[in-house]
Amino acid sequence: MAAQKLDPQTIFEQHRKARGDAFWEMEWLCRMVPDAVVTNLEVVGYVHRYEGKEDSSQVLSTQMRELIACVLLASKGEDKFVANHVRRLYRLGVTDAVIMEAFLAAVPVFGWATLMHATRAIKIANDPENKEGALPPGGAPKEVIDFPELHLGDGRPEAARADRGLGGLPEWQYIALLDAGLAERVTALYNLVYLDSSAELPQVHLPAAARELVAIAGLSARGLVDVAAQHVTRAIRYGVTPRQILEAVSAGTPMTGLSTVQVGAQAMIKAGLAPKE
């Protein structure tokens, strides 16, 4: 599609149709940088599986992609845009409980403030005065509609038993020698977030393997290759494939840039993953 053959309004309407809704900011961009909008729609439409832009070879669900998008937007304080993605998750049948567990998986990466942005965005998403994006009939879903990543890692209990949490990492062993109280408290939070070292919660919606995908995307967005590689290794132990990891990282492209994918690939290489595994 050549942007010069389309007027800005046509580009905008094609974007709206593919995505399901659109922000007023995009309408302005269609007038100011139409070629970039058209080209970017191919990227964004692919990584977020917009209507007519998805590919049959893709393995990660739209729901998981949207969860990652919400987390990365919240890490930047973009509550308005998070709320819009929350509404898309609602339309896909994803409940607040699942959404909050995805945000929880980002706490070691971006900090507790990410959860504060999450709650604010969910409030905005449920505000009837918010006209950006549509709520499903009846509002936020009460029961989650099943999607594949809710079962990621099933049948691999040995993977969880093999995890040693932060305590197994040399840098945290070093920290423990300097401040045992800090190491103990942080390790407890880390283990709870990633269901590590036999940590148990009364109810879990998003399994450890899916939480690892959130962590890898977030760490890649921050440029932390070595730490991301540690989580890649953990994800593989849960049965996550290299393609699933790459698609999780690529879901962050619209929010954090192409460098997120590059860093994610560097982490995968550092973890020793062959591209055909």
Summary of the structure (lengths in Angstrom):
residues: 277
radius of gyration: 19.3
end to end distance: 34.6
largest distance: 65.4
contacts: 906
relative contact order: 0.12
helix: 66%
strand: 0%
